[in-house]
Amino acid sequence: MAQLIVRNVAPAIVRELKLRAARRGRSAEAEHREILRHAVEAKPLRRGLKDLILGMPAAGADSDFQRPRDLGRRTTL
């Protein structure tokens, strides 16, 4: 099994990691392994086009985006 050494971790972070491990009844090392495993295995949620469109903010009423009717230009032949 490989080892991983992480240097220059702030003391406050080390303390919080130890407290988190204690709350879950694990050793600090086991908690670190679980955190790393979860971070690597987590897959981002894929959203479909429908979800993306539904998530867009409302930008106004449909009438705000109506264009005047284009009658074209006059030409003489």
DRENZADO-942343 format. One line per field, with one value per residue (C-alpha): residue in three letters; x, y, z. Coordinates in Angstrom, 2 decimals. Layout:
BEGIN
residuo <- [ALA,...]
X <- [X,...]
Y <- [Y,...]
Z <- [Z,...]
END
This chain:
BEGIN
residuo <- [MET,ALA,GLN,LEU,ILE,VAL,ARG,ASN,VAL,ALA,PRO,ALA,ILE,VAL,ARG,GLU,LEU,LYS,LEU,ARG,ALA,ALA,ARG,ARG,GLY,ARG,SER,ALA,GLU,ALA,GLU,HIS,ARG,GLU,ILE,LEU,ARG,HIS,ALA,VAL,GLU,ALA,LYS,PRO,LEU,ARG,ARG,GLY,LEU,LYS,ASP,LEU,ILE,LEU,GLY,MET,PRO,ALA,ALA,GLY,ALA,ASP,SER,ASP,PHE,GLN,ARG,PRO,ARG,ASP,LEU,GLY,ARG,ARG,THR,THR,LEU]
X <- [0.00,1.34,1.88,1.04,2.71,1.15,3.36,2.63,-0.92,-2.15,-2.55,-6.22,-6.90,-5.09,-7.14,-10.42,-9.49,-8.76,-12.05,-13.94,-12.32,-13.19,-16.83,-17.04,-15.22,-12.24,-8.55,-7.27,-5.52,-8.70,-10.61,-7.99,-8.28,-12.07,-11.89,-9.43,-11.44,-14.62,-12.93,-11.51,-14.62,-17.10,-18.43,-19.87,-23.59,-24.33,-27.15,-29.23,-30.16,-33.60,-32.08,-29.72,-32.55,-34.80,-31.95,-31.60,-32.94,-36.01,-34.90,-38.22,-41.46,-41.57,-42.79,-39.47,-37.75,-40.15,-38.65,-40.51,-41.67,-39.08,-40.75,-37.52,-36.14,-37.59,-35.90,-36.47,-35.71]
Y <- [0.00,3.45,6.28,9.92,12.70,16.15,18.95,22.50,21.88,24.62,23.53,24.57,22.20,19.34,19.97,19.99,16.78,15.07,16.29,15.11,11.68,11.46,12.36,9.52,7.02,6.67,7.25,10.42,8.33,6.40,9.68,11.08,7.97,8.31,12.00,11.28,8.29,10.34,13.27,11.03,8.91,11.80,12.30,15.65,15.56,15.77,18.10,17.84,20.71,20.91,21.39,24.08,25.98,25.72,27.04,30.21,33.36,35.06,37.86,39.56,39.00,37.60,40.98,42.52,40.53,41.08,42.70,44.98,43.27,43.58,44.57,44.52,47.41,48.98,48.14,49.35,47.20]
Z <- [0.00,-0.91,1.53,1.11,3.05,3.12,4.38,5.52,6.75,9.05,12.69,12.67,9.76,11.50,14.65,12.69,10.87,14.20,15.66,12.58,12.86,16.55,15.90,13.41,15.60,13.26,13.55,11.94,9.31,8.47,8.22,5.83,3.65,3.58,2.64,-0.18,-1.43,-1.50,-3.29,-6.01,-6.54,-6.55,-10.03,-11.03,-11.72,-15.42,-16.17,-19.28,-21.56,-19.99,-16.51,-17.81,-19.50,-16.44,-14.32,-16.38,-14.73,-16.15,-18.46,-19.09,-20.94,-24.46,-25.69,-24.59,-27.31,-30.22,-33.29,-35.64,-38.78,-41.54,-44.82,-46.73,-48.75,-51.84,-55.07,-58.56,-61.53]
END
